[in-house]
């Protein structure tokens, strides 16, 4: 059991080092869009969480100091999962104005939504929770869609694209745990590809 005295005696965490640890977790990049009194708005996030499938719930969070945390409240919102070619959109909604960018708003969406994304999830408000210096918004998915394409990624403070698939790595290991030669993995991949070639 942790007492108040124990908690007070602990030194504070190094915030910069903590960000470095959290940044090792690679995520996708999305923009949460919603309708404000002044028109459609959005904010870039690098993570959202699937909470439940029945009912279908997802969670997004925003720092209390942000406009989105203050405005989102009980408004419907859409999570737009950005494609790899939408870096300019990500930067725009992260507060870095992109000269000449025409924001690709969908002209038919009931809740503001972006075009060209690899997926989108339209939500109605479900619950709001205290998350320390953040506000946690849980939404119930009411509409969604996706298309084929590569997503935009974020890792260690940098936007990235998908690299080599795991299937390119060796598929077998030696019984004593020693690493297998890299060519073995390539041979397995070649064998897999050859199964789809015409005789």
LINNOR-V411916 format. One record per residue. N is the residue number from 1. RES is the residue in one letter. SS is DSSP state (H for helix, E for strand, C for the rest). PHI is phi in whole degrees, -180 to 180 (none if undefined). Layout:
BEGIN
n->N res->RES ss->SS phi->PHI
n->N res->RES ss->SS phi->PHI
END
This chain:
BEGIN
n->1 res->X ss->C phi->none
n->2 res->X ss->C phi->-93
n->3 res->X ss->C phi->-95
n->4 res->X ss->H phi->-62
n->5 res->X ss->H phi->-65
n->6 res->X ss->H phi->-62
n->7 res->X ss->H phi->-64
n->8 res->X ss->H phi->-70
n->9 res->X ss->H phi->-77
n->10 res->X ss->C phi->-70
n->11 res->X ss->C phi->-70
n->12 res->X ss->C phi->-66
n->13 res->X ss->C phi->-70
n->14 res->X ss->C phi->-75
n->15 res->X ss->H phi->-60
n->16 res->X ss->H phi->-66
n->17 res->X ss->H phi->-66
n->18 res->X ss->H phi->-63
n->19 res->X ss->H phi->-61
n->20 res->X ss->H phi->-64
n->21 res->X ss->H phi->-65
n->22 res->X ss->H phi->-64
n->23 res->X ss->C phi->-69
n->24 res->X ss->C phi->-73
n->25 res->X ss->C phi->-88
n->26 res->X ss->C phi->-71
n->27 res->X ss->E phi->-134
n->28 res->X ss->E phi->-82
n->29 res->X ss->C phi->-129
n->30 res->X ss->E phi->-138
n->31 res->X ss->E phi->-121
n->32 res->X ss->E phi->-90
n->33 res->X ss->E phi->-116
n->34 res->X ss->E phi->-161
n->35 res->X ss->E phi->-98
n->36 res->X ss->E phi->-105
n->37 res->X ss->C phi->-65
n->38 res->X ss->C phi->-100
n->39 res->X ss->E phi->121
n->40 res->X ss->E phi->-68
n->41 res->X ss->E phi->-134
n->42 res->X ss->E phi->-160
n->43 res->X ss->E phi->-145
n->44 res->X ss->E phi->-78
n->45 res->X ss->E phi->-131
n->46 res->X ss->C phi->-112
n->47 res->X ss->C phi->-165
n->48 res->X ss->C phi->-145
n->49 res->X ss->E phi->-125
n->50 res->X ss->E phi->-76
n->51 res->X ss->E phi->-103
n->52 res->X ss->E phi->-156
n->53 res->X ss->E phi->-99
n->54 res->X ss->C phi->-143
n->55 res->X ss->C phi->-75
n->56 res->X ss->E phi->-77
n->57 res->X ss->E phi->-122
n->58 res->X ss->E phi->-132
n->59 res->X ss->E phi->-126
n->60 res->X ss->E phi->-128
n->61 res->X ss->E phi->-135
n->62 res->X ss->E phi->-139
n->63 res->X ss->E phi->-59
n->64 res->X ss->C phi->-57
n->65 res->X ss->C phi->-77
n->66 res->X ss->C phi->-82
n->67 res->X ss->H phi->-62
n->68 res->X ss->H phi->-62
n->69 res->X ss->H phi->-61
n->70 res->X ss->H phi->-82
n->71 res->X ss->H phi->-97
n->72 res->X ss->H phi->-61
n->73 res->X ss->C phi->43
n->74 res->X ss->C phi->-104
n->75 res->X ss->C phi->-87
n->76 res->X ss->C phi->-62
n->77 res->X ss->E phi->-147
n->78 res->X ss->E phi->-126
n->79 res->X ss->E phi->-96
n->80 res->X ss->E phi->-104
n->81 res->X ss->E phi->-84
n->82 res->X ss->C phi->-75
n->83 res->X ss->E phi->-82
n->84 res->X ss->C phi->-60
n->85 res->X ss->C phi->-92
n->86 res->X ss->C phi->-112
n->87 res->X ss->H phi->-59
n->88 res->X ss->H phi->-62
n->89 res->X ss->H phi->-68
n->90 res->X ss->H phi->-59
n->91 res->X ss->H phi->-67
n->92 res->X ss->H phi->-57
n->93 res->X ss->C phi->-85
n->94 res->X ss->C phi->-96
n->95 res->X ss->C phi->95
n->96 res->X ss->C phi->-107
n->97 res->X ss->C phi->-55
n->98 res->X ss->C phi->-105
n->99 res->X ss->C phi->-59
n->100 res->X ss->C phi->84
n->101 res->X ss->C phi->-74
n->102 res->X ss->C phi->-97
n->103 res->X ss->C phi->-61
n->104 res->X ss->C phi->-81
n->105 res->X ss->E phi->-69
n->106 res->X ss->C phi->-73
n->107 res->X ss->C phi->-79
n->108 res->X ss->C phi->-113
n->109 res->X ss->C phi->-70
n->110 res->X ss->C phi->-72
n->111 res->X ss->C phi->-110
n->112 res->X ss->C phi->-46
n->113 res->X ss->C phi->-146
n->114 res->X ss->E phi->-99
n->115 res->X ss->C phi->-92
n->116 res->X ss->C phi->85
n->117 res->X ss->C phi->-81
n->118 res->X ss->C phi->-85
n->119 res->X ss->E phi->-163
n->120 res->X ss->E phi->-147
n->121 res->X ss->E phi->-135
n->122 res->X ss->E phi->-90
n->123 res->X ss->E phi->-128
n->124 res->X ss->E phi->-106
n->125 res->X ss->E phi->-60
n->126 res->X ss->E phi->-118
n->127 res->X ss->E phi->-163
n->128 res->X ss->E phi->-128
n->129 res->X ss->E phi->-130
n->130 res->X ss->E phi->-75
n->131 res->X ss->E phi->-126
n->132 res->X ss->C phi->70
n->133 res->X ss->C phi->-84
n->134 res->X ss->E phi->-121
n->135 res->X ss->E phi->-112
n->136 res->X ss->E phi->-100
n->137 res->X ss->E phi->-112
n->138 res->X ss->E phi->-106
n->139 res->X ss->E phi->-122
n->140 res->X ss->E phi->-95
n->141 res->X ss->E phi->-71
n->142 res->X ss->E phi->-113
n->143 res->X ss->E phi->-147
n->144 res->X ss->E phi->-162
n->145 res->X ss->E phi->-164
n->146 res->X ss->E phi->-150
n->147 res->X ss->C phi->-144
n->148 res->X ss->C phi->-71
n->149 res->X ss->C phi->155
n->150 res->X ss->C phi->-89
n->151 res->X ss->E phi->-85
n->152 res->X ss->C phi->-81
n->153 res->X ss->E phi->-118
n->154 res->X ss->E phi->-138
n->155 res->X ss->E phi->-152
n->156 res->X ss->C phi->52
n->157 res->X ss->C phi->77
n->158 res->X ss->E phi->-132
n->159 res->X ss->E phi->-74
n->160 res->X ss->E phi->-142
n->161 res->X ss->C phi->-121
n->162 res->X ss->C phi->-63
n->163 res->X ss->C phi->-103
n->164 res->X ss->C phi->-70
n->165 res->X ss->C phi->-69
n->166 res->X ss->H phi->-61
n->167 res->X ss->H phi->-66
n->168 res->X ss->H phi->-82
n->169 res->X ss->C phi->-89
n->170 res->X ss->C phi->-57
n->171 res->X ss->C phi->-101
n->172 res->X ss->C phi->-128
n->173 res->X ss->C phi->-128
n->174 res->X ss->C phi->-75
n->175 res->X ss->C phi->-63
n->176 res->X ss->C phi->-87
n->177 res->X ss->C phi->87
n->178 res->X ss->C phi->-69
n->179 res->X ss->C phi->-63
n->180 res->X ss->C phi->-86
n->181 res->X ss->C phi->-62
n->182 res->X ss->H phi->-56
n->183 res->X ss->H phi->-63
n->184 res->X ss->H phi->-65
n->185 res->X ss->H phi->-63
n->186 res->X ss->H phi->-67
n->187 res->X ss->H phi->-65
n->188 res->X ss->H phi->-63
n->189 res->X ss->H phi->-65
n->190 res->X ss->H phi->-61
n->191 res->X ss->H phi->-62
n->192 res->X ss->H phi->-64
n->193 res->X ss->H phi->-65
n->194 res->X ss->H phi->-63
n->195 res->X ss->C phi->-67
n->196 res->X ss->C phi->-99
n->197 res->X ss->C phi->-82
n->198 res->X ss->C phi->-69
n->199 res->X ss->C phi->-68
END
